[in-house]
């Protein structure tokens, strides 16, 4: 069973359980997936890998919104965004630890022989498929840059 089918099944369960937060969050996820499927020249069905990319993007939105609401003093909205983010996280792969990411970067640098900022694209090309949905791309990019500048 694919990730989309799992989400649809969990939506049915959340509706039956009258869990408004979970059902609303899963509806929002399914809407984002559908929007991605129909965008472009022709409609298509997303693979689980592509769905994970959508989930990662939605998770990041929730995290940023929670921070913005907290900064604005809207604790109630910040808590709701955090709760939605936690529900989305249930469908994402287990996140990589900082040590695991650093090891992958070291391996990629060794594999490519990349040196300095010019080698960043080579390293990211190797690492990106391995970290998809398992780590924040911005964090990884910063770590790659630091490693290539000599600040491992």
MOZIBEL-V20893 format. One record per backbone hydrogen bond with DSSP energy under -1.0 kcal/mol. NH is the residue of the N-H (numbers start at 1). CO is the residue of the C=O. E is the energy in kcal/mol with one decimal. If there is no record, write none. Layout:
# MOZIBEL-V20893
nh->{NH NH}
co->{CO CO}
e->{E E}
This chain:
# MOZIBEL-V20893
nh->{6 7 8 9 10 11 12 13 14 15 16 17 18 19 20 23 24 25 26 27 28 29 30 31 32 33 34 35 36 37 38 44 51 52 53 54 55 56 57 58 59 60 61 62 63 64 65 66 67 68 69 70 71 72 73 74 75 78 79 80 81 82 83 84 85 86 87 88 89 91 96 101 102 103 104 105 106 107 108 109 110 111 112 113 119 120 123 124 125 126 127 128 130 131 132 134 135 140 141 142 143 144 145 146 147 148 149 151}
co->{2 3 4 5 6 7 8 9 10 11 12 13 15 14 18 19 20 21 22 23 24 25 26 27 28 29 30 31 32 33 34 37 47 48 49 50 51 52 53 54 55 56 57 58 59 60 61 62 63 64 65 66 67 68 70 69 73 74 75 76 77 78 79 80 81 82 83 84 85 88 134 97 98 99 100 101 102 103 104 105 106 107 108 109 116 117 119 120 121 122 123 124 127 127 128 131 131 136 137 138 139 140 141 142 143 144 145 146}
e->{-2.0 -2.4 -2.4 -2.4 -2.6 -2.1 -1.9 -2.0 -2.5 -2.4 -2.4 -2.2 -1.1 -2.7 -1.2 -2.7 -2.3 -2.2 -2.7 -2.2 -2.0 -2.2 -2.9 -2.4 -2.2 -2.4 -2.5 -2.7 -1.9 -2.3 -2.1 -1.5 -2.3 -2.3 -1.5 -1.9 -2.8 -2.6 -2.1 -2.5 -2.6 -2.4 -2.0 -2.1 -2.2 -2.5 -2.7 -2.6 -2.0 -2.3 -2.8 -2.3 -2.5 -1.6 -1.2 -2.8 -1.2 -2.3 -2.5 -1.7 -2.4 -2.2 -2.4 -2.5 -2.4 -2.1 -1.8 -2.4 -2.2 -1.9 -2.9 -2.2 -2.5 -2.2 -2.2 -2.3 -2.4 -2.6 -2.4 -2.6 -2.3 -2.5 -2.3 -2.3 -1.8 -1.6 -2.0 -2.8 -2.0 -1.2 -2.4 -2.9 -1.0 -1.6 -1.1 -3.2 -1.1 -2.2 -2.7 -2.1 -2.1 -2.7 -2.5 -2.3 -2.4 -2.6 -1.5 -2.8}
